[in-house]
Structure formats: C-alpha cells, structure tokens
Amino acid sequence: MTYEHWSHFAQTWGMIYFVVIFIAAFGYALWPANRKRFDEAARAPITEKERGDDRPLA
C-alpha cells in the first residue's frame, strides 16, 4: 500500500472515530440520569463560597 492509501484510510476512519466519541460524550452529558450530578457540579463554587472556602485554586 502507498502513502496515499494509508493517508485516506487514517483520515476516513479517524473522522468516524472522533464523531463516535463526540456523540458518546454528548449523549453522556445530556443523559437524564446525569442531570443531578452536573447540576451539583455547576453549583459547587457557590456552595464552597457559602461555607467560607473561597481560596483560589492555584
């Protein structure tokens, strides 16, 4: 096989691989069972400040 064949193979299947990974991550983020976990993570900085733990993350 030539470089062109390998390049075409890598481009095609690489794109398919990344599209599948993107769809899986997007589906995970929007799955109804994960809503509570993401809502808690979104409020974490606010609740930490209310408890007095407002140290910088550095």
Contacts in CASP RR format, 6 or more apart in sequence:
PFRMAT RR
TARGET T0000
AUTHOR 0000-0000-0000
METHOD contacts of the structure
MODEL  1
MTYEHWSHFAQTWGMIYFVVIFIAAFGYALWPANRKRFDEAARAPITEKE
RGDDRPLA
28 34 0 8 1.000
29 38 0 8 1.000
48 54 0 8 1.000
END
